[in-house]
Amino acid sequence: MSDEEPIYRRDLAYVHDQGYGRHADQSAPGILALLEPVRGGAVLEIGCGSGLLTRHLVAAGHRVIATDSSPAMLELARAAVPGAEEIRALVLPGDPVPPVDAIVGVGHVMNYLPDLDGIHSGLDALADALRPGGVLALDLAELSYGVTRRGDPPKARVEDDWAIITEFSQPSPDRFDRAITTFVRAPDGCYRRSDEFHTNILLDIPTVLDRLRQHGVTASAQDSFGDPRRPLPAGLKAIIGSREA
């Protein structure tokens, strides 16, 4: 979500789409329930990725503007969810955010912005874009996200036509890094290697809630999107709020 080379390039976008839809699937029922008061309005999805949550939103009858900063992810989303009202690039904090009736996002996409000032500016822009009565539902990684994963060994997964290895580090209390290597089988049968490095800026959630309040959105931090049977991973908080009608 910056002007630099985008993360989630072709191979990692494919691997994420094929093997990592569980978080979107688990979050979807709670998010759909939260969106009932604005049914018929425009829903902006930030960080739509390959459309894993988008397809749930569209299937439920919502008018969805699905956005991401990764061209590879957007290409997959357009193929997977042709029923979305619009699927397009949105790079925060610089790009304008259209006025909408709801803003949703999973995968702690705001934490991928390059610095704290950018995250705050992006959150301010999202809050300002909500119409009266509008709903906000997105997840963010708090400071404990890194603590709970400190010292974790590398993780690896192998499937029929791809493999992924992820190494973790926490260079500071408010930063969590991943070094990601993927191997994807090309049409000639050989495996193509790709490397990406992701940084997450971790957030003090009370500060986030205060900023949203200053921009007219009253929100709370919860452990799920409303369904305790589907808790978020450790260190993630569901930020759920609304603008006064």
N, C-alpha and C positions, 0 to 999 in steps of 0.2 A: 504494500500500500504506500509506495513512495515512488519518486521519479527515477530511482535507480533500477537496475535489472530486476524484473519482478521475481518474486519467489513463486513456488509451485509452477515450474516450467513443465514442458510437455510430459516428461517421464514421471515426475513426482505427481503431477496432476492425475495421470492415468492410474497410478498406484493408489492414490488417495481415493479416487472414485471407485475403484474395484474392491478395495479392502477395508475402507474406514467410514462406512455409512452408519455405524451403530449409534454414534452420538446424536446425529440428526434424527434418526428414527425414534430414539428414546425421548428426545426433546419435543418432537412434533405434537403429540397429543396435548401436552400442557400449553404449548404456544397457541395451538388452535383454539383451545378453550379461552385463553386470554384475549383472543381476537374477536370473539363473538360480539362484543359491544360495537365494533366498527365494521361489521360485515357489510359489504357493498362498497366500502371505501378503498382507497389506494394503500397498499402495503409495500413499503420499501424494505427489501432484504439486503443487508450489507454482508459482504463476504460470502456470496452465494456458492462459491466453489463450483463444483460440477452439477449443482442443482439437487443435491440430496435432500435438503429441506424444502427447496422450491417446489418439488413435485408434490409434497404433502399440502403445501399452501394452495397450489393451483387445483389439486384434486378436491379440496374443500370448498372451492368456488371463489377464492379471493382474487382480486385484481393485483397482480404482483409485478413490481418493478425490481428485478433481481440484478444485483450489481456485484462486481468484484474488480480487483486491480490486476488479476492474472489473465492475460489473453488466452492461455491454454485452458484455464478453468472455464472461461466464458464460452469457448468453442464447444466444450463438452456439455455445458448447461444448455446451450441453444439446441443441440441435438437431442438432449434428454427431455427437455420440458418445452416443447413448441407452444404450449398453451399459455405461457407467461405473457403478460401484457407487453413487457419490455425486458430485455436482458442486455446490459451494457456495462461499460467500464465506469467505475467511480473510484477516484483516488483521493482519499482523505489525507490531510485536512484541507487541501487546496480546492478540490472540485466543489461546485455548488450542490447543495442537497435540495431536491425538490420538496415542496410542501406536500405532506402525506398524512394519512389517518393512522398509520401505525409504522413502527420501525422494529424489525426483528433481526436477529443474527445469532448464529451458534459457531463455536470454534474459536472463541475469544479473539476475534479478528482485530479489535481495536488495539490489543496488546502487541500486534506486529508493527505498529507505527514506530518510526525510528527513535522518537524521544518523547519525554513526558509532556513537553509543551504541545507537541503535535497531537498527542492523545487527548489532552484537555481541549484543544481547539476543535478537534473532530467531534468530541462528545458535545461541546457547546453547539456546534452546527447541527447535530442530530436533534438535540433538544429544541432548538429554534425552529426546526422544520416541522415539528409536530403541530397539527391543527388542534383547536380546542376539542377536548374529549379524546385526543389521540393516545395511543397505547405504545409503550416502549417495553420490549422484552429482548434482552441480549445477555450473553454471558461474558464475564471478564475474569482474568486471572489475577488473584490478589497476591499479596506478599508471601503468604504461606505456600503458594504453589511451588516455589523453588525449594522451600524447606522440606516439604514432604517427599521430594524427589532427589534430594541431595545424596550423592553417593550411589545412585542407581546404576547398575551395570548397563552396558549397551544392550539394546533390544534388536532382535532380528526376526524376520518373518519370511518364509519362502512359499510361494504359490507356483502354479503350473507355468506361468509365463513371466513372472516377476519376483523380485526379492528386494527387501529393504533392510538396511542396518541404520540404527539411530544411536548416536552417542550424546550424552548430556553433560552440561557443566553449568555452574552458577558462579560467574565471576564477581558478582556483587549481590547484596540482598534484594535489589530491585531489578535484577536481570537474570533471565534464564535462556540458555543457548542450546540449540540442537545442531549437530553435524549429521547430515542425512545423505546416505549413499543408496542409490537405487540401481538395480539391474533389470532391464526390460528386454524381452526377446524381440528382436527385429524380424522383418519378413524373411530375411535370409537364414533365420534360425540362430544367428549369433546373438549374444547378449550385449546390449549397449549400457555402459556405465554413465551415471550422472551424479553430480555432487551438488548439494545445496547447504547453505548455512543460514539458520533461522535464529533470530533474537526476539525474545518477548520482553517488553518492559512491564514489570509487575506493578500493581496499583494498590494504593491505600484506598480501600472502598469507601470509608466515611467521607474522604475528600471528594470522591466521585459523586456521591449522593448529594453533598453540599453544592457542588457545581451545578448539577442538574436542577436542584431546587432554585438556585439563583437564576436559572433560565426557564423557570415556570413549570418544571416537571417534578412532581413528587414521586419518589421511587424508594424501594427497599431492596435489600440484598437477601436472597433466599438460597437454600441449598438445592432447589429444583425449580422447574417451571410450573410449580403448583401441584405436582404429583409426587408425594414422598416415596412412592414405590420406584421412582425413576430419578434417584439423586444424581447430581452432577459429579464428575470426577473430583477428587480432593484438590482443594485450592481454587476451584472455579465457583463463582457466584452468579446466580441469575439476578440480573438487575431488572426489576419489574416496576413499572410506573405509568403515570398518565399525566396529561396536561388538563388542567381544570376546564370543564366545558364552559 
